Amino acid sequence: MSCYRLESGRLLLRPPGPGDVASIVTWVGDYDVAKNLSRCPHPYCEEYAQQFLARCAEGRATGTNFNFAIVRRADRVYMGQIGLHLKDGSFELGYWLGKPFWHQGYASEAADRIARFAFRELKAETVWAGWFHDNPASGRVLEKLGCRPNGTAPRECLARGHDVICNLVTLSRADFFHRKVAA
């Protein structure tokens, strides 16, 4: 499973690599991006990006993490990351995009493709995710997937330096494949 490459209409999802380090540092170095992530310190440096890539490779090799670089197919621009992380027996979906790529449907497109991967290739029955209460755009991405609310909980945010209220959601295989997609 180490070489998965996924495609959608506008996107290529591929394993992240050393050539992505500068873009990762640039995009995650923006506090507006980092503040919406749980385990992302701020300020962000090249060493953190290298550590991230090492964790990605290790998790992929063990089948516990499937991280993908989100790349625009038209020009091969690296835009962010999306992944599935095995936690307590089920996969958590996480994603981020650099600020220049917000509000263009890229997160929704990538999330749809990664959910298909989770349910078809990984044979997951459910996927779960969380979004910080002050990031409703992320909540809309998950709602479009068919996710259902599953409570709230405080979650650590390294960039902010304190816990933030996180809205938890779950997505079942049935809800994903039987959702009504707006035209």
C-alpha positions in Angstrom: 0.0 0.0 0.0 3.0 2.3 0.0 2.6 3.7 -3.5 -1.0 4.8 -3.7 -1.7 7.7 -6.0 -5.3 8.9 -6.3 -6.8 11.2 -8.9 -10.0 13.2 -9.1 -11.1 15.8 -11.6 -8.6 18.5 -10.7 -6.4 16.8 -8.2 -3.6 14.3 -7.8 -3.2 12.8 -4.3 0.3 11.3 -4.0 2.6 10.4 -1.2 4.4 13.6 0.1 8.1 13.7 -0.5 11.3 15.8 0.0 10.4 18.1 -2.9 7.3 19.3 -0.9 9.2 20.6 2.1 9.5 24.2 1.0 5.8 24.4 0.2 4.8 22.7 3.4 6.8 25.2 5.4 5.3 28.1 3.4 1.7 27.0 3.7 1.7 25.7 7.3 3.9 28.6 8.3 0.9 30.8 7.8 -0.8 31.1 11.3 -4.2 31.2 9.6 -3.6 27.6 8.4 -1.7 26.3 11.5 -4.4 27.6 14.0 -6.9 25.1 12.4 -4.6 22.1 13.0 -4.2 20.1 16.2 -0.6 18.9 16.1 1.0 21.7 14.1 3.4 24.0 15.9 3.8 27.7 15.0 6.1 29.1 13.9 6.7 26.1 11.6 10.2 25.3 10.2 11.9 22.9 7.8 12.9 20.5 10.6 9.2 20.0 11.4 8.4 19.3 7.8 11.2 16.7 7.6 9.8 15.1 10.8 6.4 15.1 9.3 7.6 13.3 6.1 9.4 10.7 8.2 6.2 10.0 10.2 4.2 9.8 6.9 6.6 7.2 5.5 6.6 5.2 8.7 2.8 5.2 9.1 2.3 4.3 5.4 4.8 1.4 5.8 2.8 0.1 8.8 -0.6 0.7 7.3 -1.6 3.1 10.1 -1.4 6.4 8.2 -2.1 7.3 4.6 -1.0 10.9 4.0 -1.3 12.4 0.6 0.0 15.6 -0.9 -2.8 17.5 -2.6 -1.5 18.6 -6.0 -3.3 20.5 -8.7 -3.2 18.3 -11.8 -3.1 21.2 -14.3 0.2 22.7 -13.1 1.5 20.2 -10.4 1.3 22.9 -7.7 1.4 21.5 -4.2 -1.5 22.9 -2.2 -1.7 21.0 1.0 -2.2 17.6 2.7 -5.0 15.1 3.4 -4.8 11.8 5.2 -6.3 9.0 7.1 -4.8 8.1 10.4 -5.7 4.9 12.3 -6.6 5.9 15.8 -8.4 3.6 18.3 -9.4 1.2 15.6 -10.9 3.6 13.1 -9.5 6.1 10.6 -9.5 9.8 11.4 -9.6 12.1 8.3 -7.5 15.2 8.4 -6.6 17.8 5.8 -5.3 21.3 5.3 -4.8 23.6 2.3 -2.5 26.6 1.9 -4.5 29.8 2.2 -4.3 30.7 -1.6 -6.3 27.6 -2.3 -9.2 28.1 0.1 -12.8 28.5 -1.0 -12.2 26.9 -4.4 -13.7 23.4 -3.7 -10.3 21.7 -3.5 -10.8 20.5 0.1 -14.2 19.0 -0.8 -12.8 17.3 -3.9 -9.8 15.9 -2.0 -12.0 14.7 0.9 -14.4 13.0 -1.4 -11.6 11.1 -3.1 -9.9 10.1 0.2 -13.3 8.9 1.6 -13.7 6.7 -1.5 -10.2 5.3 -0.8 -11.0 4.6 2.8 -14.2 2.8 2.1 -13.1 0.9 -1.1 -9.4 0.2 -0.7 -9.0 0.2 3.1 -12.4 -1.4 3.7 -13.2 1.0 6.5 -16.7 0.9 7.9 -16.6 4.4 9.3 -14.3 7.4 9.2 -14.3 10.2 11.7 -13.0 13.8 11.8 -13.1 17.0 13.8 -13.1 20.7 13.1 -12.5 23.6 15.4 -15.6 25.5 16.3 -14.2 28.7 14.7 -13.5 27.0 11.3 -16.9 26.5 9.8 -15.5 26.1 6.3 -14.0 22.8 7.4 -17.3 21.8 8.9 -19.0 22.4 5.5 -16.5 20.2 3.7 -17.3 17.4 6.1 -21.0 18.0 5.9 -20.9 17.7 2.1 -19.2 14.3 2.5 -22.2 13.1 4.5 -20.7 13.3 8.0 -23.0 13.3 11.0 -22.4 15.3 14.2 -21.0 13.2 17.0 -20.5 15.7 19.9 -17.8 18.1 20.9 -14.6 17.8 22.8 -11.6 20.0 23.7 -8.7 19.3 21.5 -5.1 20.4 21.7 -3.9 23.1 19.3 -0.2 23.5 19.3 -0.2 26.7 17.2 -2.6 28.4 19.6 -1.0 27.0 22.7 -4.3 25.8 24.3 -7.2 23.5 23.8 -9.9 24.5 21.3 -13.5 23.2 21.2 -13.6 20.6 18.4 -16.8 19.5 16.7 -16.6 15.7 16.1 -18.3 14.0 13.1 -18.5 10.5 11.8 -19.1 9.2 8.3 -20.3 5.7 7.6 -19.9 3.8 4.4 -23.6 3.8 3.9 -24.0 7.5 4.5 -21.2 8.3 2.1 -22.4 6.2 -0.8 -26.1 7.1 -0.3 -25.8 10.8 0.2 -27.5 13.3 -2.0 -25.0 15.5 -3.7 -26.1 19.0 -4.6 -25.9 19.7 -8.3 
